[in-house]
Each structure stands twice: as structure tokens, then as C-alpha cells.
Amino acid sequence: MLYRTLCNSWLLITIAAVLAENSDLAADNSDLRIHGVPPEKQYLYQPIEGTGGKWACLNDPQKLIDISRINDGICDCTDGSDEPGTGSCGDKGPSFYCANEGFLPRYISQSMVNDGVCDCCDCSDELLSPVKPFSHKTDCITLSSSFDKLVQEELREYKDGLGALEKMQTKESIEDSKIVTENLFEEIAVLERDLQANELKLNSTKDKYKEQLKNNNPLYYEFQRLNEDYISHVINASFIKIIGMSEAYEELIQILNNLKDSYTKSLNDRVVNSNVKKYNFMKNQQLKKLSIDSKVEEDQRQELMNFFSEELPATFMEGKIDQPPTYLRGKMIFVDVLITGRTEYTSTVLDAIRKLSELLNDISENYNVNYQDAAVKKSVELYANWLGNHASLEEVQLPEKFTSQFTELKQFVEANSVHILTSGSLEKNSLDAKNIGNHLRFLLSKIKQFFKQDLRHQIETCEEINTQLREQLEEKKSKFASLRETRYGNRNAYIQRLISTGAIECIQGSLSGYLYEICLNQEVSQRELAPPHRAVTIGKFQHIQFDDEQTRKEKYMEHLRIKYPDQMDLMTELVSEKNNIPEYIFGNLHDMSNGLAIRFEDGSKCWNGPKRSATVFVACGSTVEIINVYETSRCNYGIEVKSPIGCNPHFNGFSETFSEPSSHPVVATD
């Protein structure tokens, strides 16, 4: 009654104050995102604890500077790591990260930062420039629209090329599977578009949810930023290993106990008798001191998972708990001791397993096979199976990252458990003003959530849809790949068969005053268009090869530049310059071509030079034509051709990717 009366009388008075205080808390606790650094690398730019806001240069940890000097326009670190967003350290600094909101993120050289030209489509490379940019390329939204059109055009041409490739096959029985394959291709494209759209919606909803948490429940917002999912994952994985090790120990004990109780001692097998005697001694002296029980450890694992994935998040989300005030702090101490103790104890368990294994190894290798003791033979067989099941046992060690993040979580719980409202305090009517104020925040958040959409439910729904879409996509792609494998098998053998059987007609084309003719299973010839129409053999067929992925990417980029000359800004944005090494970010579009390259050698001798030779590079296309001829070295030519045989039949849909795997959490929001 006292609690309800106080809440009713103070609620209207304190709403404004709580709102203001929540806003301040959100501002105080929001991390600064370092400009020019990708999200997965933000953790590198956090101040070192206990240094009063100091930060260490990335390649020189002895060099400490105040964190406020990052991106201040002055190069303090020899590796330039303190100026990721200003270009002040030149190219010795880390590559600048363009977030490119609305399009594809990429990296550019530090020499392009703050030079007056917007090289990122979102112009973020000029954000810290002292002057206004004088040149701005195409914006991200326009580029995104152009890229979508480019993708659709490239996929259309691939589909047409694949259809032309189908016609080169002589078997009529593939017609039904062809229709199925085309339908699958369309279904995969639709699923990928749906997945991309839903992921954008999911990310947008998560951002809104974060903002709502900042304002309505800053305590839970800070809790979520502690990467509790990672902590829970490591604990679960570690306990699974611990349980597996305990089960391995228990199986060895069972094998030796059965042997001890069942073997025929009167046979006087010296090896067996000796090792059973050693086991009895170990069991009575050493093993009885061990505390190993896989069932107890499984119960502990489930309790820990419940605590980290349900109880702890719910406590900070709701701001209350049905336990005494000291419960959370005590539980965290208990969990810390349990996890540390169990992981450290694995060295003791491993030592016991090693000693028991030595006994069974000796028995297995040296027992007297002439005695044919059934119990001994059974033990040897069981031990052989045990070795097969437990060959990779090793001591369980917690990662350094886990140790530091778990420590941070403990400190957070210790510092904020006083803000949690407990049922015990209500029953004793011992609420003080601070505790009531804390709970008013909880009530206020519930009031706000009543008038807002349930963003958490939307996130869960989006994640469920994403899971379903990914499962459907994986199933369709697997089926697609299976059909492709059935119809084409090994791509090298399939193309070789098409070429060698003459299924592909000779290709002719006129370029730069010459008529070229390429008969893929015979030779390449060149004839002058003007009198006297001299003709030479450039090379005779030698072998088929397939370019590696990097070469295919480079050739595909060149293909895009030639095919879309009016989209130079887009072509620039599809190249990421990380550490001065170009990386192409057009997803897997280069996989539409199979990288076919046909080598021709032993052609007509050049005047005062070597014999002519050539490599014919075949790109995917529905038509057959010669695109370009150039000399790579004296009398050695590169010839670019479009043909259906350059289409990769195993390509199963466009996948747009730009990611940098990292085990570290994304730290900071704008």
C-alpha cells in the first residue's frame, strides 16, 4: 500500500525529471564513433582502463596519447593510426572507411581524404575538411539505383547466355530439367531480393530499438552493449567440452571396472594383472579425490545458460527481480568461481585420463592373445572405440577476450545492481527515494512502450523471417547446384567435350584492319582486310585452362568499364582500396563467367622474332563475337571473346557481399 501510494503521488511530478535524467544518461553513456574506422574496428579506439583517457598507437603500444587527439589533424603516431579520418598522416595511416549509407561501403587511400573531392559517395571523406568540398561525385542513392539496374542487365545477359549454352547440348532429355533450372534461378533471385530487403528492415528496426532503449531504459541499453551473447556462447561451448571430457573419463573408469570385475585372474596374464593392480591403487589413492560428474556439469551448464540468456537480460530489461538485493552480485561471484574452477580443473581431469589410458594402452598392445580371455578382449575393443571417439581431448582455456568482457559484465552488475527493484524491499516497505525513482523509470518506460510499436517483437519477427528465407535460399541453391552437376558435371570436361566435338562454330570478327578467325579446337588466324590480304597463323590449339578468381575479378571489372562507359562514378565505387590493394565489391557477379581461357601456340614466325601465340579469354554472352585483340608481349596476343561457352552453369544467383569477419563486438554508435 505504501509503495502504491508513493508511486501515485510522485508519478506526475517526476515524469519530466526522469525524462531529462534518462536523456542525460543516454548522452553520457553513448560511445564516440571514430571517423574513418569501420564498425568492426571501433574497439581498437577505446581508451585504456586506468590511464585517465589515454589511448595507445596501434603499432606502438608504448606511445600513449590523450584520446581527444585522435583525428585532431596532427600525426602523433608513427604508423598514422591516430588520424584515420583526416588524411594528416598520408598513406602511412590506415585506409579510410567510407560508410556510404544507402550503397556499398568501401575503403579509399588516405591521400584522398580532405583533398576537396568527395571520393566517398556519402562525402564522408571530406567531413573533417576545413574547407567546403569543390567536387562531389554521384550520391549513394543514385549509385545504388544504377547498380541495381546494372545487376539486372548482367543477370539478364547471363540467363540469355545460359539459354544459348543449353542449345549446344544434343540430348533432348534435358528439356524438363532446363525448365526446372530456369524456374529455380528466378526463385533464387526473388529470395535474395526478399532477404536483402528484410535485412535492411531488420537493421533499421534495430537502430530504432537502440534509440528507444537509450531514452526509455538506459540501464538495459548499456547491458546489451556488453556482448552478453558472446559471453554466453563461450560458457556454453566451454562446458560442452568439459562435459565431453568428464564423459571420456567416466567411460575409461567403466571399461577398467568391468575388466577388473570380469577377467580371469587365474590365467596369470602378467600385463593384465599388473595394470589391474595399478588401477586398484589409483582408484583407492588418487581417483577418489577427483570431483568428476558429467550429469552434474550438464545441470550446471543449463543453469548458466538460463541465467545468461533469460534471467540476467530480463532483470535489467524490467528493472526488477524477485530476489534479495545481494542476489545478483552473489550470483555473478558464484558463476565466476564455477566457470574458472571448472575450466582450470580440466588439466587435472586430462592428467587422470592420460594415466588411465596408459594402463589400457599397455593392456591393448601387450596382453597375451593366447589366453583368449573374453573380458580382456572386450576391454581392448571398447578402448579402441574410445580412442576413436575422444582423439581430440585438450585442456579447456577461456579466451582473453572472454576474460576481459566477463570482467566488464561483472563490474557492470556490481555497479548497477543497486538500481534494481527487489520484491524484498517492497514487502518490507523500505523503499527510499532513490529506489522509487529507479522504479519510476521502469514504469515510465512501460507507459511509453504502450504507445509505441513493440520494436523488440518486430526484430524477432524479422529475424525469424530471415532464418526462413536463408533456409529456403540454401535449399534452392543446393537443388540448383545438384541439377547443374547432373547436367554438366566437371566444367573442364564439359567445355572440352563441346570444343573437341566441334559443337562450337568458328568465330570471325574484324578489328583494326584485320579479319580474325578462331576455331577453338584447331587454330587462330589473322588476315589483312586490305590488299595484298596477307594471312598468318597466330597459334594452334594447345589446351584449355580456367582463370583463378582474382584474374576473373579483374577481367570482369574491365568488362564493366567497357560496357558501361557512362557509369564511371559507379565503376570507381566498385573498387575498394584497402592497404593500397584493390578489392572489388560487385559481389559474385564475376562468377557468371567460368574463366575459360584457351591457349594457342606454335603459330607463324614473326619477322625477326618468335613464333606467334595467343590466349583466347572467353566471357559469358548470348552471342558469339570477338571483343578485343591486344599484344601482351612481342608476338603473343590476348584475344577477348564473348560466347555461351564462357557462361558458368554453376552460378546460382547474385550475392552482394561486403564484410570483414571479426570476433570483436561493434563498439559505439553515432
Buried (B, 14 or more C-beta within 10 A) or exposed (E): EEBEEBBEEBBEEBBEEBBEBBEEBBEEEBEBBBBBBBBBBBBBBBBEEEEEEBBBBBEEEEBBBBBEBBBBEEBBBEBBBBBBBBBBBEBEBBBBBBBBEBBBBBBBBBBBBBBEBBBBBBBBBBBBBEEEBEEEBBBBEBBBBBBEEBBEEBBEBBBBBBBBBBEEBEEEEBEEBBEEBBEBBEBBBEBBEBBBEBBEBBEEBBEBBBBBBBBBBBBBBBBBBBBBEBBBBBBBEBBBBBBBBBBBBBBBBEBBEBBBEEBBEEBEBEBBEBBBEBBEEBBEEEBEEBEBBBEEBBEBBEEBBEBBBEBBBEBBBBBBBEBEBEBBBEBBEEBBEBBEEBBEBBEBBBEBBEBBBEBBEBBBEBBBEEBEBEBBBBBBEBBEEBEEEBEEBEBBBBEEBBEEBBEBBBEBBEEBBEBBBBEBBBEEEEBEEEBBBBBBBBBBBEEBBEEEEEBBEBBEBBBEBBEBBEEBBEEBBEBBBEBBEEBBEEBEEBBBBBBEEEBBEBBBBEBEEBBBBBBBBBBBBBEEEEEEEEEBBBBBBEEBEBBEEEBBBBBBBBBBBEEBEEBEBBBBBBBBBBEEEEBBBBBBBBBBBBBBBBBBBBBBEEEEEEBBBBBBBBBBBBEBEBBBBEEEEEBBBBBBBBBBBBBBBEBBBBBBEBEEEEEBBBBBBE
